[in-house]
Amino acid sequence: MTPRTEMARSLLAALGRIRGLRPATPSTTHIGSRVPWNLDTLAVGIDDELIEIRVVALTLPLPPVLREAEAALHATLRGTRWTNARLRLVVTDIDAAALTHLDVASDAGA
């Protein structure tokens, strides 16, 4: 396993502890289930100057969820060769359940 692969797995593990986000991966099909690698790693791009992680939002509002994710991911990078790399979280989609939950919360306040 390469250092980048190990780092991608560590970042995904940190992201997995954040309620409200998941890695943005290609849709899975019966073909995807036979791929011999972790498809979640496709959501992580790592180079020396930039770490980019594509995510799907599962809850709203986004700012507090993204701040929590950023803190956890920076902690994961600390002490590695990517300590000074920029971190970019890209929200590629919002899960429909997040919007439904938001509508219910808005209706309750009305």
N, C-alpha and C positions, 0 to 999 in steps of 0.2 A: 504494500500500500504506500502511495506517495504522500509526502507531507501535505500537499494540497487536498488530497482525498481525506486524509485524517482531519484536517481543519474543516473541510466541508461537513463531515460527520459531526464534529464537535459543535459547529454552528447550528446545524439542524437539531441537535439534541437540546441546545439552549433555546432555540426557537420553539421546540416542542413543549417546553415548560411555560410558554406564554399563552395564556388563555385569550383567544380571539384572533389568532393568526395561524395559517398553515402554509407550507411551501406551495408555490404555484407550479404544478407539474403538468405534463401533458395528460389528457384524459386517458384513463386506463381502460383497456379492452382485454379480451382474452389473449391477444398477442402481447400486450404489456405485461401481463402476469408471467410470461415466460422469459422476459428479459432478465439476464443473469446479474443485474446490478440494481442498486437502489435508485429508483426513478426520482426520488426527492432531491438527489444531488444535482439533477439538471436545473434546479431552481437557484443554484449557487454558482456565482462566477467569482473566481479568485485570481487576482494577479498581484504583483508587488505593491501597486499603488492604490488599488481599489478592490473592495469586497462588495459585490452586489448580490442581494438576495431578493428574489421575486416571491411575493406572498399574496395570499388571498385573505381578505378580511372576513372574519366570521362574526364579529361583533362591532358595534358602533357605540360611541363616537371613536374615530380613529386616533386622534392625537394622543390620548393617554396610553392606548395599546402600543402605538409605535414608540413612544418614549420608553415604555417598559422593555420592549424588544431591543431597542437601541442600547440601553444600559446592560442588559444581559449579554448581548452580542459583543459589546466592547469589553466586558469582563472576560469573555472567552478568548478574545484576541490578545489581551494583556499578557506580556511576557513571551509572545511568539514573534516570529520574524515579520508578522503583519500588524504589530502593535500600532504603527504609525499610518497604516493604510486607511484611506477614507472608507466609510461604511455607507452604502446606499441601500435603503429599503424601497422596493418598487411594488406598490400595490397594483396588481394586475387585474383584480376582480374583487367584487364584494358578493359574498354568499347571499342568496335570496333570503335565508333565514335571518340574517342580520337586519335586512330591511323590514321584514315582517315584525321582528321584535321591536324595531324602532317605531313602526306604525302603532303597535299596541301600546307602547309607552307614551306616545303622543296623544292617543285617544284617552288614556287614563288621566292625563293632565288637563284635558279639555272639559 
